[in-house]
């Protein structure tokens, strides 16, 4: 199964498969009907404390953020349930949708790594 990443501002495509919004808050300026996500996994997004830590310095805090968010995901029953749901549905592709502007350093990157391990 492919796990892709896409910014919320990018249009949905038929090849996206199962689209999951992985942010705690709804993306600014985007109507719910335009995002086309089947799941909003806000309970598996980074904690407020970790999110604030990361947003203070995304580049400088990246490695520590990855480590701490991976730990949060491994301890999160909602993440386990999400992985089980994905495994049961067996989509050809899962697209993790996020709002952060940095395409290389964001929570969706870490979640993709965790999902690959869990699936």
C-alpha positions, 0 to 999 in steps of 0.5 A: 500500500502506498502512503502519500502526503499532500498539503491541504491546499492541493486539490484532491485526485482520484489516485489519492485513495483514502484521504486522512486529515492529520492535523488537530485543527481544520486548515484555514481558508478551506471549506470542509466540502473542498478538502474531500477527506474521509477521516479527520484524525485529529486525535492522532495529531501532535499534542499542543505542547509538541506542536508549539515546540515544533512551530517555534523552530521547525528546522532546528527542532525537527529531529527532536520533534520526530522522536517525541511525536513517534513516541506519542503515536506509539502510545496513542490508542487512537493511532492504533485504531486508525492503523487497524481501520486502514488495514481492514479497508485495504486501500491501494493508497492512503493520502495523509493531508496536512496544512503545514507549509513545510513539505519536508518537515511536518507531522504527516512525514512522521505519521507516514513512517509510523503507519508503514511500521504499523501496517 
